[in-house]
Amino acid sequence: MAAHGYLAREDDPSDRRAKRLRLTPRGEAALAAARAFHRKFEAQVRARSGAEAARTLREVLQRIVEDRESTGAEVALRPI
C-alpha cells in the first residue's frame, strides 16, 4: 500500500526500531470511497430485501471478520 501511495511510513520518534503508518490523502480518499460504497450497498440490500435482512447480512459479515481476526485464519468467501 505504501508503494502505491496509500500509506506513508514514518519513523517513530520514541522508538528507532518502530515505524508509524498513516494514510496519505490518496489513502484517505480510497477509504472514503470504500465507506460510501458500503453505505450504498447496504441501502440497496435494505431496499430490496428489507431492514431485517440487511441487519442479518451485516451481522453475519461482522462475525466472519471477527472470527478471522480472532483466529488469524484466512476466510475464503465463495458462492454456495
N, C-alpha and C positions, 0 to 999 in steps of 0.2 A: 504494500500500500504506500510505503514511503517512496519507492521507486517511481510510482505513478502519480505522485504529488498529492495524495490524500492525507498523509500523516507527515509530521516533522519530528525528527528525533533530536532531542536536546540533552545536553549534559545536565545531570542533577547537581546543583550547587553544593549540596551537603554530602554527596557520596560519589566519588570519582568513578566508581565501578558501575553505577546505575545510569540509565538513560530514561528520560521522560518522553512520552509520546503525546502529541497534541494534534488535533485536527487542523488542517490548513483550511483556507477559505474554500478550496475545491472539495475537501472532505466534509466541511460543514454543509455545502450545497448538496452533496450526494446524500448525506444523512437527512436533510430536509426533504429531498425528492423521495427517498425511501419511505419516510413517515407519511408524506402526502399520498403516496401510492397505497400504503396500508390503510389509511383512513378511507380512501375512495373504495378500495376493495371491500372493506368491512361494511360500508354503506350499501354497496351493491348486493352483498350477501343478505343484509338485513331487508333490503327492498324486495329481493326475490324469494327469500325463504322465511322471513320473519325475524323478530328480535331474539326470540328464544334460540333459534338455530344459529344465529350469529354469535350469541353468547356461548353456546355449546362449542362451536368451532373454535372460538378464541380460547376457551378453557382447555380443550384437547391440545391445541398447538402449544399453549403455555406449558402444559405437562410434558410434552415431548422435549421442549427446550430445557426445562428444569431437570428432567431425567438425564439428558445428555450432559448438562453441566455437573450434576452430582456424581456421575459415574465416569465422566471423561470419554465415554464411548461415542463412536460415530453413529449417527442416526441417519439411515438412508430412507428417504421418503419416496415410495414408489406407488404407482396406481395399484389398487387392489383388484 
